[in-house]
Amino acid sequence: MEQKRAWIYCRVAHNGPDSAEVLAAQRNRLESYAKEHDFEIVGFSSDVGSGLTMDRPGLLDFHAAAEYGDADVLLIHSLTRLGRDMDKVTKYWHLLRDLGVSVHAADCGEIDLSLDTMLRWMIEDMRKHPK
């Protein structure tokens, strides 16, 4: 079986005193995940900014690689690192799936954004962040 090519993407929401450390920790965890799953790391990008938009330079770098067929897997620390707007994340996931790219998160493995998975994710997120 051919080794899958993975792109590591990290994000923090705000530029604070520990942002660089948090991004480095995410990257280290994802490098370990890639090694554990025998993925070849073909790229890395990161962003400091809101997860409410998908128009971020680091994510766009990954997307260009995916469109060119240079990456098979997007590695993220958790689904929230991809985005905070579930509708936008779901649309993006479908776009990646159409490009033949799977999404893996270090905290839960390969992500499946089918309806039942999305509902479980939203319920868990509501439990963690009650209003």
N, CA, C and O of each residue as an XYZ file, in Angstrom:
524
protein
N       0.839     -1.182      0.000
C       0.000      0.000      0.000
C       0.883      1.245      0.000
O       1.890      1.315      0.705
N       0.485      2.211     -0.799
C       1.251      3.452     -0.909
C       1.045      4.316      0.334
O      -0.063      4.415      0.861
N       2.117      4.928      0.786
C       2.067      5.786      1.971
C       1.240      7.030      1.670
O       1.422      7.669      0.633
N       0.328      7.373      2.584
C      -0.497      8.571      2.404
C       0.307      9.809      2.748
O       1.143      9.804      3.652
N       0.029     10.884      1.992
C       0.725     12.161      2.161
C      -0.130     13.089      3.009
O      -1.273     13.391      2.666
N       0.443     13.536      4.119
C      -0.317     14.339      5.079
C       0.208     15.762      5.162
O       1.409     16.016      5.070
N      -0.727     16.671      5.338
C      -0.424     18.079      5.565
C      -0.844     18.395      7.000
O      -1.971     18.101      7.398
N       0.046     18.982      7.760
C      -0.242     19.370      9.133
C      -0.721     20.818      9.138
O      -0.066     21.712      8.603
N      -1.890     21.025      9.760
C      -2.437     22.369      9.882
C      -2.740     22.652     11.351
O      -3.429     21.877     12.014
N      -2.219     23.763     11.846
C      -2.419     24.172     13.242
C      -3.040     25.570     13.276
O      -2.821     26.392     12.386
N      -3.824     25.814     14.336
C      -4.435     27.135     14.481
C      -4.652     27.448     15.951
O      -5.037     26.587     16.742
N      -4.394     28.703     16.294
C      -4.811     29.261     17.589
C      -5.683     30.471     17.277
O      -5.511     31.132     16.252
N      -6.612     30.747     18.169
C      -7.580     31.817     17.905
C      -7.003     33.209     18.094
O      -7.339     34.130     17.350
N      -6.133     33.365     19.089
C      -5.638     34.696     19.427
C      -4.125     34.691     19.542
O      -3.518     33.689     19.917
N      -3.537     35.811     19.218
C      -2.097     35.968     19.343
C      -1.783     36.409     20.768
O      -1.816     37.596     21.091
N      -1.482     35.434     21.605
C      -1.178     35.720     22.999
C       0.253     35.347     23.323
O       1.001     34.933     22.437
N       0.642     35.487     24.566
C       2.020     35.214     24.963
C       2.442     33.754     24.778
O       3.629     33.458     24.647
N       1.467     32.852     24.768
C       1.816     31.440     24.612
C       1.411     30.866     23.247
O       1.446     29.649     23.065
N       1.030     31.710     22.291
C       0.562     31.231     20.986
C       1.592     30.365     20.273
O       1.248     29.311     19.737
N       2.846     30.795     20.262
C       3.897     30.039     19.580
C       4.065     28.666     20.227
O       4.260     27.669     19.532
N       3.989     28.615     21.555
C       4.120     27.343     22.261
C       2.951     26.416     21.956
O       3.140     25.214     21.769
N       1.751     26.970     21.905
C       0.567     26.168     21.610
C       0.653     25.608     20.192
O       0.372     24.430     19.969
N       1.042     26.452     19.233
C       1.195     25.977     17.851
C       2.270     24.897     17.771
O       2.091     23.905     17.065
N       3.381     25.073     18.483
C       4.451     24.069     18.479
C       3.965     22.757     19.087
O       4.298     21.682     18.588
N       3.182     22.837     20.159
C       2.647     21.628     20.785
C       1.695     20.899     19.841
O       1.728     19.672     19.745
N       0.842     21.658     19.142
C      -0.056     21.042     18.163
C       0.757     20.329     17.079
O       0.477     19.183     16.726
N       1.767     21.029     16.561
C       2.578     20.456     15.496
C       3.289     19.186     15.971
O       3.315     18.188     15.252
N       3.862     19.216     17.169
C       4.544     18.034     17.697
C       3.596     16.853     17.822
O       3.946     15.728     17.466
N       2.392     17.111     18.330
C       1.410     16.034     18.477
C       1.021     15.473     17.112
O       0.876     14.261     16.955
N       0.855     16.346     16.135
C       0.457     15.890     14.797
C       1.596     15.157     14.089
O       1.347     14.221     13.330
N       2.826     15.568     14.326
C       3.960     14.826     13.766
C       4.000     13.415     14.352
O       4.282     12.455     13.635
N       3.721     13.286     15.637
C       3.662     11.968     16.272
C       2.517     11.143     15.685
O       2.678      9.953     15.412
N       1.367     11.778     15.495
C       0.211     11.096     14.914
C       0.553     10.583     13.512
O       0.227      9.450     13.159
N       1.205     11.419     12.730
C       1.593     11.014     11.372
C       2.515      9.805     11.414
O       2.360      8.870     10.628
N       3.459      9.824     12.318
C       4.394      8.707     12.445
C       3.658      7.430     12.867
O       3.909      6.357     12.319
N       2.751      7.550     13.838
C       1.969      6.413     14.325
C       1.136      5.776     13.209
O       0.913      4.566     13.211
N       0.679      6.591     12.262
C      -0.197      6.112     11.190
C       0.526      5.947      9.857
O      -0.107      5.724      8.825
N       1.831      6.056      9.883
C       2.670      5.877      8.701
C       2.297      6.832      7.568
O       2.257      6.441      6.401
N       2.023      8.099      7.930
C       1.768      9.137      6.942
C       3.080      9.854      6.641
O       3.884     10.097      7.541
N       3.287     10.183      5.390
C       4.422     11.026      4.994
C       3.978     12.483      5.122
O       2.972     12.876      4.531
N       4.708     13.271      5.874
C       4.366     14.693      6.025
C       4.899     15.442      4.806
O       6.101     15.451      4.541
N       3.973     16.076      4.064
C       4.361     16.782      2.841
C       4.221     18.291      2.959
O       4.612     19.025      2.052
N       3.665     18.758      4.075
C       3.519     20.200      4.237
C       3.040     20.556      5.625
O       2.525     19.723      6.372
N       3.230     21.824      5.943
C       2.808     22.349      7.236
C       2.397     23.804      7.053
O       3.048     24.560      6.331
N       1.315     24.183      7.713
C       0.937     25.586      7.766
C       0.177     25.830      9.057
O      -0.336     24.903      9.685
N       0.116     27.089      9.435
C      -0.598     27.443     10.656
C      -1.198     28.830     10.512
O      -0.802     29.620      9.655
N      -2.152     29.099     11.363
C      -2.796     30.406     11.395
C      -3.025     30.832     12.830
O      -3.201     30.006     13.726
N      -3.019     32.129     13.025
C      -3.448     32.740     14.277
C      -4.654     33.580     13.897
O      -4.523     34.608     13.233
N      -5.825     33.137     14.323
C      -7.025     33.875     13.966
C      -8.281     33.088     14.225
O      -8.243     31.927     14.633
N      -9.376     33.733     13.983
C     -10.696     33.185     14.249
C     -10.974     31.928     13.435
O     -10.544     31.796     12.290
N     -11.697     31.023     14.053
C     -12.155     29.829     13.362
C     -13.514     30.025     12.718
O     -14.109     29.066     12.226
N     -14.013     31.256     12.713
C     -15.320     31.517     12.123
C     -15.249     31.753     10.625
O     -16.280     31.797      9.954
N     -14.042     31.904     10.096
C     -13.858     32.066      8.656
C     -12.948     30.955      8.156
O     -12.088     30.469      8.891
N     -13.139     30.558      6.919
C     -12.279     29.537      6.324
C     -11.235     30.189      5.410
O     -10.437     29.497      4.779
N     -11.249     31.496      5.346
C     -10.343     32.263      4.490
C      -9.112     32.691      5.301
O      -8.938     33.860      5.645
N      -8.258     31.682      5.592
C      -7.049     31.928      6.385
C      -5.839     31.508      5.554
O      -5.892     30.483      4.875
N      -4.755     32.274      5.592
C      -3.590     31.990      4.733
C      -3.047     30.571      4.857
O      -2.760     29.932      3.844
N      -2.902     30.072      6.070
C      -2.361     28.724      6.253
C      -3.284     27.652      5.705
O      -2.829     26.675      5.110
N      -4.581     27.834      5.905
C      -5.554     26.879      5.383
C      -5.594     26.948      3.861
O      -5.754     25.926      3.194
N      -5.451     28.144      3.315
C      -5.416     28.295      1.855
C      -4.171     27.632      1.255
O      -4.231     27.086      0.154
N      -3.044     27.678      1.975
C      -1.836     26.973      1.514
C      -2.106     25.476      1.407
O      -1.768     24.838      0.411
N      -2.729     24.924      2.465
C      -3.083     23.507      2.405
C      -4.030     23.233      1.248
O      -3.847     22.273      0.500
N      -5.038     24.077      1.105
C      -6.046     23.838      0.072
C      -5.434     23.814     -1.327
O      -5.832     23.008     -2.168
N      -4.480     24.687     -1.572
C      -3.799     24.685     -2.874
C      -3.096     23.347     -3.095
O      -3.159     22.786     -4.189
N      -2.434     22.841     -2.071
C      -1.763     21.537     -2.190
C      -2.775     20.426     -2.455
O      -2.519     19.526     -3.254
N      -3.924     20.492     -1.784
C      -4.961     19.481     -1.980
C      -5.514     19.533     -3.406
O      -5.729     18.495     -4.033
N      -5.739     20.738     -3.908
C      -6.258     20.873     -5.268
C      -5.275     20.356     -6.314
O      -5.685     19.821     -7.344
N      -3.974     20.516     -6.049
C      -2.947     20.010     -6.968
C      -2.712     18.514     -6.806
O      -1.930     17.924     -7.552
N      -3.384     17.898     -5.836
C      -3.227     16.467     -5.616
C      -1.970     16.114     -4.850
O      -1.491     14.982     -4.929
N      -1.424     17.077     -4.104
C      -0.178     16.849     -3.379
C      -0.385     16.362     -1.942
O       0.595     16.071     -1.256
N      -1.622     16.267     -1.470
C      -1.901     15.813     -0.106
C      -3.138     14.921     -0.114
O      -4.120     15.204     -0.800
N      -3.073     13.841      0.661
C      -4.194     12.902      0.784
C      -4.924     13.058      2.109
O      -6.081     12.660      2.245
N      -4.227     13.648      3.094
C      -4.748     13.729      4.453
C      -4.467     15.117      5.018
O      -3.376     15.660      4.848
N      -5.460     15.680      5.687
C      -5.275     16.906      6.462
C      -5.242     16.494      7.920
O      -6.186     15.882      8.419
N      -4.151     16.829      8.606
C      -4.008     16.520     10.031
C      -4.237     17.784     10.847
O      -3.587     18.806     10.624
N      -5.167     17.706     11.793
C      -5.471     18.822     12.682
C      -5.492     18.305     14.116
O      -5.671     17.109     14.348
N      -5.311     19.194     15.061
C      -5.307     18.778     16.462
C      -6.698     18.338     16.912
O      -6.841     17.314     17.580
N      -7.706     19.096     16.553
C      -9.098     18.762     16.847
C      -9.959     19.451     15.793
O      -9.500     20.358     15.098
N     -11.189     19.020     15.684
C     -12.069     19.596     14.659
C     -12.223     21.105     14.833
O     -12.395     21.821     13.846
N     -12.164     21.597     16.059
C     -12.304     23.035     16.288
C     -11.132     23.828     15.713
O     -11.264     25.029     15.481
N     -10.000     23.190     15.480
C      -8.856     23.877     14.876
C      -9.110     24.139     13.401
O      -8.538     25.067     12.830
N      -9.961     23.331     12.777
C     -10.333     23.584     11.391
C     -11.290     24.766     11.325
O     -11.165     25.622     10.449
N     -12.238     24.815     12.245
C     -13.171     25.926     12.260
C     -14.175     25.799     13.374
O     -14.349     24.730     13.958
N     -14.838     26.909     13.665
C     -15.848     26.963     14.727
C     -17.269     27.033     14.186
O     -18.224     26.829     14.935
N     -17.423     27.316     12.904
C     -18.739     27.379     12.282
C     -19.002     26.017     11.649
O     -18.439     25.694     10.603
N     -19.861     25.216     12.286
C     -20.064     23.834     11.845
C     -20.554     23.757     10.407
O     -20.180     22.835      9.682
N     -21.383     24.704      9.979
C     -21.874     24.693      8.601
C     -20.707     24.864      7.622
O     -20.619     24.139      6.631
N     -19.818     25.816      7.895
C     -18.660     26.037      7.023
C     -17.702     24.859      7.063
O     -17.160     24.461      6.032
N     -17.488     24.295      8.255
C     -16.594     23.138      8.383
C     -17.151     21.957      7.601
O     -16.406     21.256      6.917
N     -18.443     21.737      7.698
C     -19.068     20.624      6.982
C     -18.943     20.807      5.472
O     -18.607     19.861      4.760
N     -19.209     22.009      4.983
C     -19.066     22.278      3.544
C     -17.621     22.061      3.100
O     -17.367     21.497      2.036
N     -16.682     22.515      3.925
C     -15.264     22.346      3.583
C     -14.882     20.874      3.592
O     -14.142     20.417      2.721
N     -15.384     20.132      4.571
C     -15.119     18.694      4.637
C     -15.622     18.007      3.377
O     -14.925     17.156      2.823
N     -16.815     18.358      2.913
C     -17.352     17.766      1.675
C     -16.476     18.122      0.479
O     -16.241     17.282     -0.390
N     -15.998     19.352      0.428
C     -15.102     19.774     -0.645
C     -13.820     18.933     -0.623
O     -13.364     18.458     -1.664
N     -13.248     18.753      0.565
C     -12.034     17.941      0.681
C     -12.299     16.495      0.295
O     -11.490     15.869     -0.389
N     -13.423     15.972      0.731
C     -13.784     14.590      0.375
C     -13.867     14.439     -1.142
O     -13.415     13.437     -1.695
N     -14.444     15.436     -1.812
C     -14.537     15.397     -3.277
C     -13.152     15.452     -3.928
O     -12.968     14.964     -5.043
N     -12.177     16.049     -3.228
C     -10.794     16.098     -3.725
C     -10.015     14.827     -3.363
O      -8.859     14.669     -3.755
N     -10.656     13.929     -2.617
C      -9.994     12.698     -2.204
C      -9.126     12.854     -0.965
O      -8.235     12.042     -0.718
N      -9.387     13.900     -0.186
C      -8.602     14.180      1.022
C      -9.423     13.805      2.249
O     -10.577     14.214      2.379
N      -8.830     13.035      3.142
C      -9.485     12.723      4.415
C      -8.945     13.657      5.485
O      -7.855     14.212      5.351
N      -9.719     13.823      6.541
C      -9.337     14.694      7.645
C      -9.156     13.831      8.886
O     -10.038     13.052      9.250
N      -8.014     13.978      9.525
C      -7.726     13.264     10.769
C      -7.440     14.273     11.861
O      -6.754     15.270     11.634
N      -7.971     14.010     13.052
C      -7.697     14.846     14.218
C      -6.964     14.003     15.254
O      -7.308     12.844     15.485
N      -5.961     14.596     15.868
C      -5.159     13.872     16.852
C      -6.006     13.398     18.026
O      -5.675     12.397     18.663
N      -7.096     14.107     18.321
C      -7.899     13.735     19.483
C      -8.959     12.676     19.203
O      -9.563     12.147     20.136
N      -9.198     12.354     17.903
C     -10.254     11.366     17.639
C     -10.060     10.546     16.367
O     -10.939      9.755     16.026
N      -8.973     10.698     15.666
C      -8.732      9.906     14.465
C      -9.387     10.498     13.233
O      -9.586     11.709     13.138
N      -9.721      9.623     12.286
C     -10.328     10.099     11.038
C     -11.710     10.669     11.327
O     -12.501     10.080     12.064
N     -11.981     11.822     10.733
C     -13.247     12.515     10.988
C     -14.255     12.176      9.908
O     -13.973     12.243      8.711
N     -15.431     11.812     10.370
C     -16.555     11.522      9.491
C     -17.641     12.536      9.835
O     -18.215     12.488     10.923
N     -17.923     13.442      8.923
C     -18.917     14.475      9.202
C     -20.292     14.123      8.645
O     -21.000     14.979      8.114
N     -20.655     12.858      8.776
C     -22.020     12.492      8.440
C     -22.948     13.121      9.472
O     -22.473     13.629     10.488
N     -24.234     13.099      9.242
C     -25.184     13.785     10.102
C     -25.100     13.314     11.548
O     -25.095     14.142     12.458
N     -25.034     12.001     11.785
C     -24.995     11.525     13.169
C     -23.712     11.952     13.872
O     -23.733     12.245     15.068
N     -22.602     11.991     13.151
C     -21.345     12.431     13.736
C     -21.406     13.911     14.082
O     -20.934     14.323     15.142
N     -21.984     14.714     13.193
C     -22.108     16.150     13.467
C     -22.975     16.405     14.692
O     -22.651     17.259     15.517
N     -24.068     15.673     14.814
C     -24.939     15.858     15.972
C     -24.214     15.500     17.261
O     -24.337     16.218     18.253
N     -23.465     14.409     17.267
C     -22.698     14.034     18.464
C     -21.675     15.105     18.796
O     -21.489     15.444     19.965
N     -21.006     15.647     17.774
C     -19.989     16.680     17.989
C     -20.617     17.943     18.578
O     -20.069     18.545     19.502
N     -21.779     18.340     18.032
C     -22.440     19.551     18.529
C     -22.918     19.370     19.962
O     -22.801     20.290     20.771
N     -23.453     18.197     20.288
C     -23.919     17.936     21.651
C     -22.736     17.965     22.618
O     -22.831     18.554     23.695
N     -21.637     17.339     22.244
C     -20.450     17.350     23.096
C     -19.917     18.770     23.275
O     -19.511     19.147     24.374
N     -19.917     19.558     22.199
C     -19.446     20.935     22.287
C     -20.350     21.755     23.216
O     -19.860     22.593     23.973
N     -21.659     21.517     23.162
C     -22.583     22.230     24.041
C     -22.357     21.843     25.496
O     -22.485     22.681     26.389
N     -22.027     20.597     25.736
C     -21.733     20.156     27.106
C     -20.475     20.827     27.651
O     -20.405     21.181     28.828
N     -19.486     20.995     26.780
C     -18.226     21.608     27.204
C     -18.371     23.115     27.378
O     -17.704     23.713     28.223
N     -19.238     23.727     26.581
C     -19.385     25.191     26.611
C     -20.850     25.587     26.783
O     -21.444     26.159     25.869
N     -21.442     25.289     27.950
C     -22.856     25.660     28.148
C     -23.016     27.182     28.153
O     -22.127     27.914     28.590
N     -24.143     27.629     27.669
C     -24.402     29.076     27.590
C     -25.056     29.582     28.831
O     -25.344     30.774     28.934
